[in-house]
Amino acid sequence: MHDPAVLELLRTELEEGLPILAEAFATLGADESDETLIAATEQASAQIDCLRVAAEAGGLPGLEFVCDRLADNLAVLPASPVDERSQIAEQLLGWPETVMAYLLDPQSSDAVVALALHLTGDSWPQPLEEHEADLLAELLAAVEGDSARPDRRQEALPEDVSLIPSDDVNMDVFAAFVDDAPQHGQGLTQCLQSLTRGGDARQELDRARRIAHTLKGAAAVAGVAGIANLTHHLEDLLEYLARTGQQPGELVMSVLIDAGDCLETMIDAVRGVDAEPDNAVAVLQSVLDLANRMDRGELEQFLTEQAPVADPPAATAADDQPAEVPAAEGPAAAEAQTSLRVPTHTVDALFRYAGELSVANAQLEARVSGLLRIQQGFAEQDRVIQQRLFELEDLIDIRDVASAGYQLQGGGGDGDDFDRLEMDEYNELHGCSRALAEAIADWRELRISMHDELTALRSMVSQQGRLHRALEDSVLSTRLVPVASVEGRLQRSLRQACRATGKEAELRLEGGDLMIDTELLQGLLDPLGHLLRNAVDHGIEEPEARQAAGKPRHGVVTISVRRDGNLIEWLCEDDGRGVDLDAVRRRALERGLLETDAPDDPQALTRLVFLPGFSTRDTVTRMSGRGVGLDVVYDRVRSLKGSVDLSTAAGGGSRFRLRLPAALVTVHVLLLEVGGQTVAVPSSDLVQVPVPGAGRLEQDEQGEYWFELGDQRHQLLQLAHLMGRVAAPLEPDFVPPVVLARLDGSVRALRVDRMVGSANVVIKGFGVNLPRLRGVLGAAILGNGAVAPVLDLSALQRSVAMDGMDLGDPVVEGDMPSLGEILVVDDSLSVRRSLSQFLEDSGYSVRQARDGIEAVRAVEAQVPDLVLADLEMPRMNGLELTAHLRSRDDTRALPVVMLTSRAMQKHRSQAAAAGVSEYLTKPFQETELLDVIERLMPAMAQKSAATA
């Protein structure tokens, strides 16, 4: 029997919220702005969640289920077309009345059926299926204890974590999910991370539960079953923890963190920016194990002492947001937030056209300036012609005076100076001069008119330039994202590095609200990941060593971002041991990069760590020793037209500074003339451009020149020399044009022939037909149509400094030294991709095959160090492949690891009989697989050496 007091409390709760619900439901059915719809959804969700909490406390599982499903449908309404929303709004407006009828008489079969069928209409984004409606009717008729929820599954299967959308999903709804899911995943991870740092447990757990609930509903409507299933069971765990007020212990916290990381990776995989997580089944299984323990009442032993229990906070959809969003002010602000979904390739095309328009506008401006210079020449020539005209008129006037005197004297005799014919010629000359003067006056008027038109044209070009800059800013704003949007991926990279090394560290991000170009941000993810792994592996000490040194057990890696004019500066700092400069010096001496008598120069030593293939480790591990990492960071940052430098202190950690242009549409450069050629240098590489003639030169005892400006003194280098050209000799008494530039973290003075000017240019590559030129970022088309190479000063200086030294073979990401080669054989494309990505990230080179037949061909081409194969595959399965490999002399000792979902003993026996080296079942643990590979690979290497 239902408790009348509970029913009365629920009716009161519903009646008090009716005005808010009615207003919110009416707004959702109208043609309103996105922000207004979101606000209405938040209001309705808050009221429905309050009713759900009350229903749960009162033992009404059916009503609790109804509230959950209604909240799931509400979550996707703002992204639905207005005609669909208007139909759903009609259903929503009738929902409170149906619930009230049920609360007045829960035993009434009519009330139960009406409420159960209310959510079955086709107009709902996520309607109830027939079997769900039958189950709901049973729950509505039951009280707590009379009917239990459906049994939770015990085993996680691969299909439970599938990320393939269902065939009947609305693509608009799916696109909305792809856009919104990242912030929910990041918000969930932030809540869980806050728990580990001692945040308000009750508040963070409740907020995490709300985000999981929203993500579950959105994923279900979008047809992404893998995310919906994981968040469903995760929500139950979070709800239990929030309700009981107990804090998760170490095991539970570890499962929650893994689930948050897995969810973020799943979301990135759905968005197409990352591979599917290979541990998704294992993570879901861990969550299921805890949830089943919770259902059996066995979870308390994994929880810590009870935290202070506060009243549950009011449920608001705003809590689902990972960061606080300032409210809009007034209708104008709301209208400004209205969004339009545009394909990415369209935005990229606008971005490209904006860059081309910048070049065209610069060329037009240069042409107009050239015409104005020509017009100025016309004006000068006009003054010369005018002067010659005046001289001509003076001569004619003199002749005129002489002629007048002749006529007054009544000449005409034999000695006359003028005869009648000469007078006729004189009159004709006089007339021509007057006609010439009139023509020159007409020309002057035309020239002045042309000058006025050119001046107006120059004004229009300037206005066009301002409009172009505004257009460029607007196009750029479409790709601006906050730095905090990638914090989740950076946190995962740090946690993975900590797991691999057994160290403890946390990541702190400062300046996460700074908006930067998404292409620039995505391009920096790999370099930042390398820096984080480098900080953990080389910098952060083991927990015991840190405590012995008086440091906290947890290391701290801080990434701070700030804007400096047209540049974005990134600082990646750790509080570890710093770079071992002695080890760097020893390795540099071994490779001939330093002379034995070279003085100790910490700055020069730190620059060596960016060289290809340079590593201070003697052994190759999962994390280091391959000479790959900082070289990749340097090359990637330089490809983004940026610079990177390193500073370190023994025992005080290291600091990497990355400086990049704020936008990738155009790059501001300084144009210089060197050896008769115009070259461009990015402004991000420059520190100062002194006034020509400023400062003074000084020559030291070794014959090197130094440039002194004020109290600063910098080594002087010839830019022509860096470019491989013959440089003009320097004279101590003459100060040539000089620019101060940052080369690998050090400021140097560069001598040039002439300062040409500055410009915003688009840097273009040379194409596939030209090899990569060291020290050249690309080329830029200038306003006059000339092509100028854009120099990478640091790379030029490095190539000259290291000329003749044994740098070893250059190491690039596609050809890096590896821990060994593994052949992955599986008929599932997603499994092959995820396994390959995981193994490559762990330092192995990987080849792939779809089945045993392809694997045999791959082995015949080149024998790998290990084979990782599935059991069941078409044409030739894993057992047949293993038997074939064991029958050949060259592959008899080749380790074969079978990775399959078959866990029965008979399958293990068949594998052992076929000669399988190790048998692992899915889902597998990453560390377990890596341990098996590391154990088998050395054995393979020894047998191969013995055979050789």
Secondary structure, DSSP 8 states (H G I E B T S, - for coil): ---HHHHHHHHHHHHHHHHHHHHHHHHHTS---HHHHHHHHHHHHHHHHHHHHHHHHTT-HHHHHHHHHHHHHHHTGGGS-HHHHHHHHHHHHHHHHHHHHHHH-TT-HHHHHHHHHTT-STTSSS---HHHHHHHHHHHT--TTTS------SS--GGGG-----TT--HHHHHHHHHHHHHHHHHHHHHHHHHHTT--HHHHHHHHHHHHHHHHHHHHHHT-HHHHHHHHHHHHHHHHHHHHTEEE-HHHHHHHHHHHHHHHHHHHHHHTSS---TTHHHHHHHHHHHHHHHHTT--GGGEEEE----------GGGGSSS------HHHHHHHT------HHHHHHHHHHHHHHHHHHHHHHHHHHHHHHHHHHHHHHHHHHHHHHHHHHHHHHHHHHHHHHHHHTT--STT-S--HHHHHHHHHHHHHHHHHHHHHHHHHHHHHHHHHHHHHHHHHHHHHHHHHHHHHHHHHHTTEEEGGGGHHHHHHHHHHHHHHHT--EEEEEESTT-EEEHHHHHHHHHHHHHHHHHIIIIIS--HHHHHHTT--SSEEEEEEEEEETTEEEEEEEE-S----HHHHHHHHHHTTSS-TT----HHHHHHHTTSTT--S-SS--SSSSSS-SHHHHHHHHHHTT-EEEEEEETTTEEEEEEEEES-SS-EEEEEEEETTEEEEEEGGGEEE---TT-SEEEE-TTS-EEEEETTEEEEEEEHHHHTTS------TT----EEEEEETTEEEEEE-SEEEEEEEE--B---TTS---TTEEEEEE-TTS-EEEEE-HHHHHHHHHTTTS---S---GGG---S-EEEEE-S-HHHHHHHHHHHHHTT-EEEEESSHHHHHHHHHH---SEEEE-S--SSS-HHHHHHHHHTSGGGTT--EEEEES---HHHHHHHHHHT-SEEEESS--HHHHHHHHHHHHHHHHHHHHHH-
